[in-house]
């Protein structure tokens, strides 16, 4: 019996492209992931999770300026998402910007504490 590859439908909305991009990213196919995040952002320019995930993919391929830019945009879209600050702190650290990294770590921790108090 021959193996038949199941053909998946092309995503039709930002969430679909985000989901497929995340699958590519989990498998280390960062270029394809970035392409899908780009498509999601073309459809919804305020999609914070798409900026965040694209920023994570840029980080994985060593493009720190692009990662910082996307993570900053994600934070602008959703300033209460503590993990956005945490990821940007990591990128700042690898980009040899320890002061900015510490500031983002502090912001992430402050948001976590506020969330627990609510």
PDB file as gemmi writes it, atoms N, CA and C in Angstrom:
CRYST1    1.000    1.000    1.000  90.00  90.00  90.00 P 1                      
ATOM      1  N   UNK A   1       0.843  -1.171   0.000  1.00  0.00           N  
ATOM      2  CA  UNK A   1       0.000   0.000   0.000  1.00  0.00           C  
ATOM      3  C   UNK A   1       0.890   1.237   0.000  1.00  0.00           C  
ATOM      4  N   UNK A   2       0.682   2.102  -0.926  1.00  0.00           N  
ATOM      5  CA  UNK A   2       1.486   3.307  -1.065  1.00  0.00           C  
ATOM      6  C   UNK A   2       1.050   4.347  -0.031  1.00  0.00           C  
ATOM      7  N   UNK A   3       2.027   5.069   0.436  1.00  0.00           N  
ATOM      8  CA  UNK A   3       1.756   6.147   1.380  1.00  0.00           C  
ATOM      9  C   UNK A   3       1.182   7.333   0.615  1.00  0.00           C  
ATOM     10  N   UNK A   4       0.058   7.822   1.042  1.00  0.00           N  
ATOM     11  CA  UNK A   4      -0.536   8.988   0.410  1.00  0.00           C  
ATOM     12  C   UNK A   4      -0.503  10.136   1.404  1.00  0.00           C  
ATOM     13  N   UNK A   5       0.101  11.213   0.981  1.00  0.00           N  
ATOM     14  CA  UNK A   5       0.191  12.383   1.840  1.00  0.00           C  
ATOM     15  C   UNK A   5      -1.158  13.096   1.869  1.00  0.00           C  
ATOM     16  N   UNK A   6      -1.596  13.387   3.039  1.00  0.00           N  
ATOM     17  CA  UNK A   6      -2.854  14.109   3.204  1.00  0.00           C  
ATOM     18  C   UNK A   6      -2.619  15.573   2.856  1.00  0.00           C  
ATOM     19  N   UNK A   7      -3.416  16.118   1.994  1.00  0.00           N  
ATOM     20  CA  UNK A   7      -3.282  17.522   1.603  1.00  0.00           C  
ATOM     21  C   UNK A   7      -4.148  18.385   2.501  1.00  0.00           C  
ATOM     22  N   UNK A   8      -3.518  19.316   3.150  1.00  0.00           N  
ATOM     23  CA  UNK A   8      -4.235  20.226   4.019  1.00  0.00           C  
ATOM     24  C   UNK A   8      -4.626  21.460   3.229  1.00  0.00           C  
ATOM     25  N   UNK A   9      -5.766  22.006   3.563  1.00  0.00           N  
ATOM     26  CA  UNK A   9      -6.212  23.218   2.904  1.00  0.00           C  
ATOM     27  C   UNK A   9      -5.291  24.376   3.288  1.00  0.00           C  
ATOM     28  N   UNK A  10      -5.125  25.267   2.336  1.00  0.00           N  
ATOM     29  CA  UNK A  10      -4.377  26.501   2.589  1.00  0.00           C  
ATOM     30  C   UNK A  10      -5.154  27.330   3.607  1.00  0.00           C  
ATOM     31  N   UNK A  11      -4.479  27.906   4.603  1.00  0.00           N  
ATOM     32  CA  UNK A  11      -5.186  28.764   5.556  1.00  0.00           C  
ATOM     33  C   UNK A  11      -5.897  29.904   4.827  1.00  0.00           C  
ATOM     34  N   UNK A  12      -6.975  30.363   5.429  1.00  0.00           N  
ATOM     35  CA  UNK A  12      -7.749  31.435   4.815  1.00  0.00           C  
ATOM     36  C   UNK A  12      -7.885  32.658   5.716  1.00  0.00           C  
ATOM     37  N   UNK A  13      -7.375  32.566   6.930  1.00  0.00           N  
ATOM     38  CA  UNK A  13      -7.490  33.688   7.854  1.00  0.00           C  
ATOM     39  C   UNK A  13      -6.203  33.823   8.668  1.00  0.00           C  
ATOM     40  N   UNK A  14      -6.036  34.943   9.359  1.00  0.00           N  
ATOM     41  CA  UNK A  14      -4.806  35.153  10.137  1.00  0.00           C  
ATOM     42  C   UNK A  14      -4.521  34.043  11.144  1.00  0.00           C  
ATOM     43  N   UNK A  15      -5.545  33.565  11.824  1.00  0.00           N  
ATOM     44  CA  UNK A  15      -5.346  32.507  12.828  1.00  0.00           C  
ATOM     45  C   UNK A  15      -4.841  31.225  12.171  1.00  0.00           C  
ATOM     46  N   UNK A  16      -5.325  30.929  10.998  1.00  0.00           N  
ATOM     47  CA  UNK A  16      -4.873  29.739  10.277  1.00  0.00           C  
ATOM     48  C   UNK A  16      -3.408  29.833   9.888  1.00  0.00           C  
ATOM     49  N   UNK A  17      -3.000  31.015   9.408  1.00  0.00           N  
ATOM     50  CA  UNK A  17      -1.587  31.197   9.062  1.00  0.00           C  
ATOM     51  C   UNK A  17      -0.711  31.168  10.307  1.00  0.00           C  
ATOM     52  N   UNK A  18      -1.208  31.733  11.417  1.00  0.00           N  
ATOM     53  CA  UNK A  18      -0.461  31.670  12.674  1.00  0.00           C  
ATOM     54  C   UNK A  18      -0.270  30.225  13.101  1.00  0.00           C  
ATOM     55  N   UNK A  19      -1.333  29.458  13.055  1.00  0.00           N  
ATOM     56  CA  UNK A  19      -1.265  28.059  13.461  1.00  0.00           C  
ATOM     57  C   UNK A  19      -0.273  27.283  12.605  1.00  0.00           C  
ATOM     58  N   UNK A  20      -0.357  27.438  11.299  1.00  0.00           N  
ATOM     59  CA  UNK A  20       0.573  26.714  10.438  1.00  0.00           C  
ATOM     60  C   UNK A  20       2.006  27.207  10.645  1.00  0.00           C  
ATOM     61  N   UNK A  21       2.167  28.519  10.821  1.00  0.00           N  
ATOM     62  CA  UNK A  21       3.494  29.052  11.111  1.00  0.00           C  
ATOM     63  C   UNK A  21       4.067  28.469  12.385  1.00  0.00           C  
ATOM     64  N   UNK A  22       3.219  28.309  13.398  1.00  0.00           N  
ATOM     65  CA  UNK A  22       3.675  27.717  14.661  1.00  0.00           C  
ATOM     66  C   UNK A  22       4.116  26.270  14.459  1.00  0.00           C  
ATOM     67  N   UNK A  23       3.412  25.541  13.614  1.00  0.00           N  
ATOM     68  CA  UNK A  23       3.812  24.153  13.336  1.00  0.00           C  
ATOM     69  C   UNK A  23       5.165  24.127  12.625  1.00  0.00           C  
ATOM     70  N   UNK A  24       5.348  25.025  11.660  1.00  0.00           N  
ATOM     71  CA  UNK A  24       6.650  25.101  10.990  1.00  0.00           C  
ATOM     72  C   UNK A  24       7.747  25.436  12.008  1.00  0.00           C  
ATOM     73  N   UNK A  25       7.475  26.395  12.863  1.00  0.00           N  
ATOM     74  CA  UNK A  25       8.467  26.831  13.853  1.00  0.00           C  
ATOM     75  C   UNK A  25       8.838  25.697  14.809  1.00  0.00           C  
ATOM     76  N   UNK A  26       7.839  24.962  15.284  1.00  0.00           N  
ATOM     77  CA  UNK A  26       8.113  23.846  16.197  1.00  0.00           C  
ATOM     78  C   UNK A  26       9.012  22.804  15.552  1.00  0.00           C  
ATOM     79  N   UNK A  27       8.967  22.723  14.234  1.00  0.00           N  
ATOM     80  CA  UNK A  27       9.788  21.748  13.513  1.00  0.00           C  
ATOM     81  C   UNK A  27      11.074  22.354  12.970  1.00  0.00           C  
ATOM     82  N   UNK A  28      11.385  23.580  13.377  1.00  0.00           N  
ATOM     83  CA  UNK A  28      12.637  24.215  12.982  1.00  0.00           C  
ATOM     84  C   UNK A  28      12.662  24.745  11.564  1.00  0.00           C  
ATOM     85  N   UNK A  29      11.519  24.880  10.937  1.00  0.00           N  
ATOM     86  CA  UNK A  29      11.434  25.393   9.564  1.00  0.00           C  
ATOM     87  C   UNK A  29      11.058  26.881   9.664  1.00  0.00           C  
ATOM     88  N   UNK A  30      12.038  27.666  10.137  1.00  0.00           N  
ATOM     89  CA  UNK A  30      11.769  29.051  10.489  1.00  0.00           C  
ATOM     90  C   UNK A  30      11.447  29.940   9.292  1.00  0.00           C  
ATOM     91  N   UNK A  31      12.052  29.683   8.151  1.00  0.00           N  
ATOM     92  CA  UNK A  31      11.757  30.480   6.966  1.00  0.00           C  
ATOM     93  C   UNK A  31      10.298  30.370   6.565  1.00  0.00           C  
ATOM     94  N   UNK A  32       9.773  29.153   6.557  1.00  0.00           N  
ATOM     95  CA  UNK A  32       8.357  28.934   6.227  1.00  0.00           C  
ATOM     96  C   UNK A  32       7.463  29.522   7.312  1.00  0.00           C  
ATOM     97  N   UNK A  33       7.890  29.409   8.558  1.00  0.00           N  
ATOM     98  CA  UNK A  33       7.108  29.990   9.651  1.00  0.00           C  
ATOM     99  C   UNK A  33       6.998  31.498   9.460  1.00  0.00           C  
ATOM    100  N   UNK A  34       8.113  32.142   9.164  1.00  0.00           N  
ATOM    101  CA  UNK A  34       8.117  33.597   8.969  1.00  0.00           C  
ATOM    102  C   UNK A  34       7.205  33.978   7.803  1.00  0.00           C  
ATOM    103  N   UNK A  35       7.220  33.197   6.740  1.00  0.00           N  
ATOM    104  CA  UNK A  35       6.333  33.463   5.600  1.00  0.00           C  
ATOM    105  C   UNK A  35       4.867  33.431   6.032  1.00  0.00           C  
ATOM    106  N   UNK A  36       4.508  32.446   6.844  1.00  0.00           N  
ATOM    107  CA  UNK A  36       3.122  32.366   7.299  1.00  0.00           C  
ATOM    108  C   UNK A  36       2.772  33.493   8.261  1.00  0.00           C  
ATOM    109  N   UNK A  37       3.693  33.866   9.131  1.00  0.00           N  
ATOM    110  CA  UNK A  37       3.424  34.999  10.019  1.00  0.00           C  
ATOM    111  C   UNK A  37       3.269  36.282   9.202  1.00  0.00           C  
ATOM    112  N   UNK A  38       4.060  36.421   8.141  1.00  0.00           N  
ATOM    113  CA  UNK A  38       3.912  37.584   7.254  1.00  0.00           C  
ATOM    114  C   UNK A  38       2.499  37.633   6.677  1.00  0.00           C  
ATOM    115  N   UNK A  39       2.005  36.485   6.223  1.00  0.00           N  
ATOM    116  CA  UNK A  39       0.660  36.429   5.642  1.00  0.00           C  
ATOM    117  C   UNK A  39      -0.395  36.779   6.682  1.00  0.00           C  
ATOM    118  N   UNK A  40      -0.224  36.280   7.890  1.00  0.00           N  
ATOM    119  CA  UNK A  40      -1.168  36.616   8.963  1.00  0.00           C  
ATOM    120  C   UNK A  40      -1.178  38.120   9.209  1.00  0.00           C  
ATOM    121  N   UNK A  41      -0.001  38.726   9.203  1.00  0.00           N  
ATOM    122  CA  UNK A  41       0.092  40.162   9.469  1.00  0.00           C  
ATOM    123  C   UNK A  41      -0.402  41.005   8.304  1.00  0.00           C  
ATOM    124  N   UNK A  42      -0.310  40.477   7.084  1.00  0.00           N  
ATOM    125  CA  UNK A  42      -0.900  41.182   5.938  1.00  0.00           C  
ATOM    126  C   UNK A  42      -2.413  41.267   6.105  1.00  0.00           C  
ATOM    127  N   UNK A  43      -2.997  40.253   6.707  1.00  0.00           N  
ATOM    128  CA  UNK A  43      -4.448  40.213   6.904  1.00  0.00           C  
ATOM    129  C   UNK A  43      -4.887  40.980   8.148  1.00  0.00           C  
ATOM    130  N   UNK A  44      -4.029  41.024   9.151  1.00  0.00           N  
ATOM    131  CA  UNK A  44      -4.359  41.694  10.414  1.00  0.00           C  
ATOM    132  C   UNK A  44      -3.088  42.321  10.971  1.00  0.00           C  
ATOM    133  N   UNK A  45      -2.913  43.593  10.708  1.00  0.00           N  
ATOM    134  CA  UNK A  45      -1.671  44.278  11.099  1.00  0.00           C  
ATOM    135  C   UNK A  45      -1.557  44.531  12.601  1.00  0.00           C  
ATOM    136  N   UNK A  46      -2.582  44.179  13.363  1.00  0.00           N  
ATOM    137  CA  UNK A  46      -2.546  44.347  14.820  1.00  0.00           C  
ATOM    138  C   UNK A  46      -2.511  43.003  15.547  1.00  0.00           C  
ATOM    139  N   UNK A  47      -2.140  41.940  14.863  1.00  0.00           N  
ATOM    140  CA  UNK A  47      -2.160  40.574  15.410  1.00  0.00           C  
ATOM    141  C   UNK A  47      -0.904  40.365  16.252  1.00  0.00           C  
ATOM    142  N   UNK A  48      -1.023  40.655  17.538  1.00  0.00           N  
ATOM    143  CA  UNK A  48       0.129  40.631  18.444  1.00  0.00           C  
ATOM    144  C   UNK A  48       0.834  39.277  18.456  1.00  0.00           C  
ATOM    145  N   UNK A  49       0.069  38.187  18.477  1.00  0.00           N  
ATOM    146  CA  UNK A  49       0.694  36.860  18.529  1.00  0.00           C  
ATOM    147  C   UNK A  49       1.510  36.562  17.273  1.00  0.00           C  
ATOM    148  N   UNK A  50       1.094  37.093  16.137  1.00  0.00           N  
ATOM    149  CA  UNK A  50       1.869  36.889  14.903  1.00  0.00           C  
ATOM    150  C   UNK A  50       3.197  37.638  14.988  1.00  0.00           C  
ATOM    151  N   UNK A  51       3.164  38.867  15.518  1.00  0.00           N  
ATOM    152  CA  UNK A  51       4.425  39.590  15.713  1.00  0.00           C  
ATOM    153  C   UNK A  51       5.325  38.847  16.698  1.00  0.00           C  
ATOM    154  N   UNK A  52       4.728  38.384  17.787  1.00  0.00           N  
ATOM    155  CA  UNK A  52       5.494  37.659  18.804  1.00  0.00           C  
ATOM    156  C   UNK A  52       6.155  36.409  18.217  1.00  0.00           C  
ATOM    157  N   UNK A  53       5.363  35.602  17.536  1.00  0.00           N  
ATOM    158  CA  UNK A  53       5.910  34.359  16.999  1.00  0.00           C  
ATOM    159  C   UNK A  53       6.912  34.600  15.885  1.00  0.00           C  
ATOM    160  N   UNK A  54       6.670  35.614  15.060  1.00  0.00           N  
ATOM    161  CA  UNK A  54       7.662  35.937  14.035  1.00  0.00           C  
ATOM    162  C   UNK A  54       8.944  36.426  14.697  1.00  0.00           C  
ATOM    163  N   UNK A  55       8.795  37.213  15.761  1.00  0.00           N  
ATOM    164  CA  UNK A  55       9.979  37.656  16.509  1.00  0.00           C  
ATOM    165  C   UNK A  55      10.762  36.489  17.082  1.00  0.00           C  
ATOM    166  N   UNK A  56      10.055  35.490  17.591  1.00  0.00           N  
ATOM    167  CA  UNK A  56      10.722  34.290  18.113  1.00  0.00           C  
ATOM    168  C   UNK A  56      11.465  33.563  16.998  1.00  0.00           C  
ATOM    169  N   UNK A  57      10.870  33.492  15.823  1.00  0.00           N  
ATOM    170  CA  UNK A  57      11.539  32.831  14.696  1.00  0.00           C  
ATOM    171  C   UNK A  57      12.763  33.618  14.245  1.00  0.00           C  
ATOM    172  N   UNK A  58      12.636  34.944  14.205  1.00  0.00           N  
ATOM    173  CA  UNK A  58      13.820  35.752  13.857  1.00  0.00           C  
ATOM    174  C   UNK A  58      14.942  35.496  14.865  1.00  0.00           C  
ATOM    175  N   UNK A  59      14.593  35.417  16.132  1.00  0.00           N  
ATOM    176  CA  UNK A  59      15.591  35.118  17.163  1.00  0.00           C  
ATOM    177  C   UNK A  59      16.273  33.780  16.882  1.00  0.00           C  
ATOM    178  N   UNK A  60      15.506  32.783  16.530  1.00  0.00           N  
ATOM    179  CA  UNK A  60      16.054  31.443  16.288  1.00  0.00           C  
ATOM    180  C   UNK A  60      17.043  31.418  15.126  1.00  0.00           C  
ATOM    181  N   UNK A  61      16.870  32.306  14.156  1.00  0.00           N  
ATOM    182  CA  UNK A  61      17.805  32.341  13.025  1.00  0.00           C  
ATOM    183  C   UNK A  61      18.885  33.403  13.214  1.00  0.00           C  
ATOM    184  N   UNK A  62      18.942  33.996  14.408  1.00  0.00           N  
ATOM    185  CA  UNK A  62      20.014  34.933  14.733  1.00  0.00           C  
ATOM    186  C   UNK A  62      19.838  36.339  14.197  1.00  0.00           C  
ATOM    187  N   UNK A  63      18.632  36.695  13.814  1.00  0.00           N  
ATOM    188  CA  UNK A  63      18.351  38.053  13.316  1.00  0.00           C  
ATOM    189  C   UNK A  63      17.725  38.854  14.458  1.00  0.00           C  
ATOM    190  N   UNK A  64      18.613  39.336  15.327  1.00  0.00           N  
ATOM    191  CA  UNK A  64      18.155  39.956  16.561  1.00  0.00           C  
ATOM    192  C   UNK A  64      17.452  41.296  16.350  1.00  0.00           C  
ATOM    193  N   UNK A  65      17.908  42.114  15.410  1.00  0.00           N  
ATOM    194  CA  UNK A  65      17.240  43.397  15.179  1.00  0.00           C  
ATOM    195  C   UNK A  65      15.797  43.184  14.732  1.00  0.00           C  
ATOM    196  N   UNK A  66      15.587  42.230  13.828  1.00  0.00           N  
ATOM    197  CA  UNK A  66      14.240  41.926  13.373  1.00  0.00           C  
ATOM    198  C   UNK A  66      13.397  41.365  14.520  1.00  0.00           C  
ATOM    199  N   UNK A  67      14.014  40.523  15.334  1.00  0.00           N  
ATOM    200  CA  UNK A  67      13.308  39.951  16.486  1.00  0.00           C  
ATOM    201  C   UNK A  67      12.877  41.055  17.445  1.00  0.00           C  
ATOM    202  N   UNK A  68      13.776  41.951  17.769  1.00  0.00           N  
ATOM    203  CA  UNK A  68      13.459  43.044  18.694  1.00  0.00           C  
ATOM    204  C   UNK A  68      12.349  43.913  18.121  1.00  0.00           C  
ATOM    205  N   UNK A  69      12.424  44.206  16.843  1.00  0.00           N  
ATOM    206  CA  UNK A  69      11.398  45.023  16.202  1.00  0.00           C  
ATOM    207  C   UNK A  69      10.022  44.364  16.296  1.00  0.00           C  
ATOM    208  N   UNK A  70       9.947  43.071  15.971  1.00  0.00           N  
ATOM    209  CA  UNK A  70       8.661  42.375  16.029  1.00  0.00           C  
ATOM    210  C   UNK A  70       8.154  42.237  17.462  1.00  0.00           C  
ATOM    211  N   UNK A  71       9.034  41.936  18.388  1.00  0.00           N  
ATOM    212  CA  UNK A  71       8.606  41.794  19.779  1.00  0.00           C  
ATOM    213  C   UNK A  71       8.148  43.134  20.347  1.00  0.00           C  
ATOM    214  N   UNK A  72       8.801  44.205  19.935  1.00  0.00           N  
ATOM    215  CA  UNK A  72       8.383  45.544  20.354  1.00  0.00           C  
ATOM    216  C   UNK A  72       6.989  45.841  19.812  1.00  0.00           C  
ATOM    217  N   UNK A  73       6.740  45.477  18.560  1.00  0.00           N  
ATOM    218  CA  UNK A  73       5.422  45.692  17.956  1.00  0.00           C  
ATOM    219  C   UNK A  73       4.358  44.842  18.673  1.00  0.00           C  
ATOM    220  N   UNK A  74       4.713  43.618  19.039  1.00  0.00           N  
ATOM    221  CA  UNK A  74       3.780  42.772  19.786  1.00  0.00           C  
ATOM    222  C   UNK A  74       3.412  43.433  21.111  1.00  0.00           C  
ATOM    223  N   UNK A  75       4.405  43.992  21.783  1.00  0.00           N  
ATOM    224  CA  UNK A  75       4.168  44.672  23.064  1.00  0.00           C  
ATOM    225  C   UNK A  75       3.282  45.895  22.860  1.00  0.00           C  
ATOM    226  N   UNK A  76       3.488  46.622  21.769  1.00  0.00           N  
ATOM    227  CA  UNK A  76       2.638  47.780  21.486  1.00  0.00           C  
ATOM    228  C   UNK A  76       1.189  47.350  21.277  1.00  0.00           C  
ATOM    229  N   UNK A  77       0.985  46.214  20.637  1.00  0.00           N  
ATOM    230  CA  UNK A  77      -0.370  45.700  20.381  1.00  0.00           C  
ATOM    231  C   UNK A  77      -1.016  45.131  21.646  1.00  0.00           C  
ATOM    232  N   UNK A  78      -0.217  44.539  22.516  1.00  0.00           N  
ATOM    233  CA  UNK A  78      -0.740  43.925  23.749  1.00  0.00           C  
ATOM    234  C   UNK A  78       0.265  44.135  24.881  1.00  0.00           C  
ATOM    235  N   UNK A  79       0.228  45.318  25.504  1.00  0.00           N  
ATOM    236  CA  UNK A  79       1.235  45.650  26.528  1.00  0.00           C  
ATOM    237  C   UNK A  79       1.115  44.872  27.829  1.00  0.00           C  
ATOM    238  N   UNK A  80       0.084  44.051  27.983  1.00  0.00           N  
ATOM    239  CA  UNK A  80      -0.078  43.287  29.217  1.00  0.00           C  
ATOM    240  C   UNK A  80       0.404  41.848  29.108  1.00  0.00           C  
ATOM    241  N   UNK A  81       0.935  41.452  27.958  1.00  0.00           N  
ATOM    242  CA  UNK A  81       1.410  40.073  27.755  1.00  0.00           C  
ATOM    243  C   UNK A  81       2.839  39.958  28.277  1.00  0.00           C  
ATOM    244  N   UNK A  82       2.967  39.437  29.491  1.00  0.00           N  
ATOM    245  CA  UNK A  82       4.281  39.387  30.136  1.00  0.00           C  
ATOM    246  C   UNK A  82       5.296  38.564  29.340  1.00  0.00           C  
ATOM    247  N   UNK A  83       4.847  37.507  28.657  1.00  0.00           N  
ATOM    248  CA  UNK A  83       5.807  36.671  27.931  1.00  0.00           C  
ATOM    249  C   UNK A  83       6.423  37.395  26.734  1.00  0.00           C  
ATOM    250  N   UNK A  84       5.762  38.434  26.226  1.00  0.00           N  
ATOM    251  CA  UNK A  84       6.361  39.218  25.149  1.00  0.00           C  
ATOM    252  C   UNK A  84       7.621  39.922  25.679  1.00  0.00           C  
ATOM    253  N   UNK A  85       7.498  40.489  26.876  1.00  0.00           N  
ATOM    254  CA  UNK A  85       8.653  41.154  27.497  1.00  0.00           C  
ATOM    255  C   UNK A  85       9.747  40.141  27.818  1.00  0.00           C  
ATOM    256  N   UNK A  86       9.342  38.973  28.297  1.00  0.00           N  
ATOM    257  CA  UNK A  86      10.325  37.935  28.633  1.00  0.00           C  
ATOM    258  C   UNK A  86      11.126  37.495  27.421  1.00  0.00           C  
ATOM    259  N   UNK A  87      10.442  37.325  26.285  1.00  0.00           N  
ATOM    260  CA  UNK A  87      11.152  36.917  25.069  1.00  0.00           C  
ATOM    261  C   UNK A  87      12.066  38.036  24.576  1.00  0.00           C  
ATOM    262  N   UNK A  88      11.579  39.274  24.623  1.00  0.00           N  
ATOM    263  CA  UNK A  88      12.430  40.385  24.178  1.00  0.00           C  
ATOM    264  C   UNK A  88      13.631  40.529  25.101  1.00  0.00           C  
ATOM    265  N   UNK A  89      13.460  40.267  26.391  1.00  0.00           N  
ATOM    266  CA  UNK A  89      14.592  40.300  27.320  1.00  0.00           C  
ATOM    267  C   UNK A  89      15.659  39.312  26.899  1.00  0.00           C  
ATOM    268  N   UNK A  90      15.234  38.114  26.491  1.00  0.00           N  
ATOM    269  CA  UNK A  90      16.179  37.098  26.029  1.00  0.00           C  
ATOM    270  C   UNK A  90      16.930  37.565  24.786  1.00  0.00           C  
ATOM    271  N   UNK A  91      16.208  38.152  23.845  1.00  0.00           N  
ATOM    272  CA  UNK A  91      16.860  38.633  22.619  1.00  0.00           C  
ATOM    273  C   UNK A  91      17.837  39.748  22.949  1.00  0.00           C  
ATOM    274  N   UNK A  92      17.423  40.680  23.801  1.00  0.00           N  
ATOM    275  CA  UNK A  92      18.339  41.752  24.214  1.00  0.00           C  
ATOM    276  C   UNK A  92      19.608  41.172  24.835  1.00  0.00           C  
ATOM    277  N   UNK A  93      19.453  40.147  25.638  1.00  0.00           N  
ATOM    278  CA  UNK A  93      20.608  39.522  26.271  1.00  0.00           C  
ATOM    279  C   UNK A  93      21.568  38.967  25.220  1.00  0.00           C  
ATOM    280  N   UNK A  94      21.041  38.239  24.238  1.00  0.00           N  
ATOM    281  CA  UNK A  94      21.879  37.688  23.175  1.00  0.00           C  
ATOM    282  C   UNK A  94      22.436  38.767  22.255  1.00  0.00           C  
ATOM    283  N   UNK A  95      21.778  39.917  22.212  1.00  0.00           N  
ATOM    284  CA  UNK A  95      22.243  41.039  21.392  1.00  0.00           C  
ATOM    285  C   UNK A  95      23.165  41.960  22.181  1.00  0.00           C  
ATOM    286  N   UNK A  96      23.618  41.484  23.340  1.00  0.00           N  
ATOM    287  CA  UNK A  96      24.562  42.217  24.190  1.00  0.00           C  
ATOM    288  C   UNK A  96      24.019  43.578  24.629  1.00  0.00           C  
ATOM    289  N   UNK A  97      22.756  43.568  25.083  1.00  0.00           N  
ATOM    290  CA  UNK A  97      22.126  44.774  25.622  1.00  0.00           C  
ATOM    291  C   UNK A  97      21.549  44.438  27.003  1.00  0.00           C  
ATOM    292  N   UNK A  98      22.445  44.202  27.980  1.00  0.00           N  
ATOM    293  CA  UNK A  98      21.982  43.706  29.280  1.00  0.00           C  
ATOM    294  C   UNK A  98      21.061  44.661  30.035  1.00  0.00           C  
ATOM    295  N   UNK A  99      21.241  45.969  29.869  1.00  0.00           N  
ATOM    296  CA  UNK A  99      20.375  46.903  30.589  1.00  0.00           C  
ATOM    297  C   UNK A  99      18.940  46.811  30.086  1.00  0.00           C  
ATOM    298  N   UNK A 100      18.779  46.738  28.762  1.00  0.00           N  
ATOM    299  CA  UNK A 100      17.433  46.608  28.199  1.00  0.00           C  
ATOM    300  C   UNK A 100      16.833  45.251  28.545  1.00  0.00           C  
ATOM    301  N   UNK A 101      17.657  44.234  28.575  1.00  0.00           N  
ATOM    302  CA  UNK A 101      17.197  42.906  28.967  1.00  0.00           C  
ATOM    303  C   UNK A 101      16.654  42.934  30.392  1.00  0.00           C  
ATOM    304  N   UNK A 102      17.383  43.545  31.294  1.00  0.00           N  
ATOM    305  CA  UNK A 102      16.952  43.622  32.687  1.00  0.00           C  
ATOM    306  C   UNK A 102      15.666  44.414  32.818  1.00  0.00           C  
ATOM    307  N   UNK A 103      15.548  45.500  32.077  1.00  0.00           N  
ATOM    308  CA  UNK A 103      14.322  46.311  32.131  1.00  0.00           C  
ATOM    309  C   UNK A 103      13.116  45.486  31.696  1.00  0.00           C  
ATOM    310  N   UNK A 104      13.279  44.686  30.630  1.00  0.00           N  
ATOM    311  CA  UNK A 104      12.168  43.849  30.175  1.00  0.00           C  
ATOM    312  C   UNK A 104      11.875  42.721  31.161  1.00  0.00           C  
ATOM    313  N   UNK A 105      12.909  42.166  31.774  1.00  0.00           N  
ATOM    314  CA  UNK A 105      12.675  41.136  32.795  1.00  0.00           C  
ATOM    315  C   UNK A 105      11.879  41.724  33.954  1.00  0.00           C  
ATOM    316  N   UNK A 106      12.230  42.937  34.341  1.00  0.00           N  
ATOM    317  CA  UNK A 106      11.507  43.609  35.425  1.00  0.00           C  
ATOM    318  C   UNK A 106      10.052  43.867  35.045  1.00  0.00           C  
ATOM    319  N   UNK A 107       9.831  44.299  33.799  1.00  0.00           N  
ATOM    320  CA  UNK A 107       8.459  44.543  33.329  1.00  0.00           C  
ATOM    321  C   UNK A 107       7.652  43.257  33.317  1.00  0.00           C  
ATOM    322  N   UNK A 108       8.253  42.171  32.853  1.00  0.00           N  
ATOM    323  CA  UNK A 108       7.562  40.885  32.815  1.00  0.00           C  
ATOM    324  C   UNK A 108       7.176  40.455  34.223  1.00  0.00           C  
ATOM    325  N   UNK A 109       8.087  40.578  35.153  1.00  0.00           N  
ATOM    326  CA  UNK A 109       7.816  40.177  36.535  1.00  0.00           C  
ATOM    327  C   UNK A 109       6.719  41.047  37.155  1.00  0.00           C  
ATOM    328  N   UNK A 110       6.770  42.337  36.897  1.00  0.00           N  
ATOM    329  CA  UNK A 110       5.745  43.243  37.420  1.00  0.00           C  
ATOM    330  C   UNK A 110       4.359  42.859  36.891  1.00  0.00           C  
ATOM    331  N   UNK A 111       4.278  42.534  35.596  1.00  0.00           N  
ATOM    332  CA  UNK A 111       2.994  42.120  35.020  1.00  0.00           C  
ATOM    333  C   UNK A 111       2.508  40.805  35.620  1.00  0.00           C  
ATOM    334  N   UNK A 112       3.430  39.885  35.877  1.00  0.00           N  
ATOM    335  CA  UNK A 112       3.044  38.600  36.482  1.00  0.00           C  
ATOM    336  C   UNK A 112       2.500  38.802  37.890  1.00  0.00           C  
ATOM    337  N   UNK A 113       3.137  39.655  38.651  1.00  0.00           N  
ATOM    338  CA  UNK A 113       2.686  39.929  40.024  1.00  0.00           C  
ATOM    339  C   UNK A 113       1.304  40.581  40.001  1.00  0.00           C  
ATOM    340  N   UNK A 114       1.111  41.546  39.108  1.00  0.00           N  
ATOM    341  CA  UNK A 114      -0.195  42.200  39.004  1.00  0.00           C  
ATOM    342  C   UNK A 114      -1.273  41.207  38.609  1.00  0.00           C  
ATOM    343  N   UNK A 115      -0.955  40.310  37.713  1.00  0.00           N  
ATOM    344  CA  UNK A 115      -1.932  39.298  37.274  1.00  0.00           C  
ATOM    345  C   UNK A 115      -2.315  38.359  38.418  1.00  0.00           C  
ATOM    346  N   UNK A 116      -1.349  38.015  39.266  1.00  0.00           N  
ATOM    347  CA  UNK A 116      -1.625  37.139  40.392  1.00  0.00           C  
ATOM    348  C   UNK A 116      -2.462  37.832  41.454  1.00  0.00           C  
ATOM    349  N   UNK A 117      -2.278  39.136  41.586  1.00  0.00           N  
ATOM    350  CA  UNK A 117      -3.038  39.898  42.585  1.00  0.00           C  
ATOM    351  C   UNK A 117      -4.479  40.101  42.168  1.00  0.00           C  
ATOM    352  N   UNK A 118      -4.751  40.026  40.883  1.00  0.00           N  
ATOM    353  CA  UNK A 118      -6.123  40.277  40.382  1.00  0.00           C  
ATOM    354  C   UNK A 118      -7.028  39.098  40.601  1.00  0.00           C  
TER     355      UNK A 118                                                      
END                                                                             
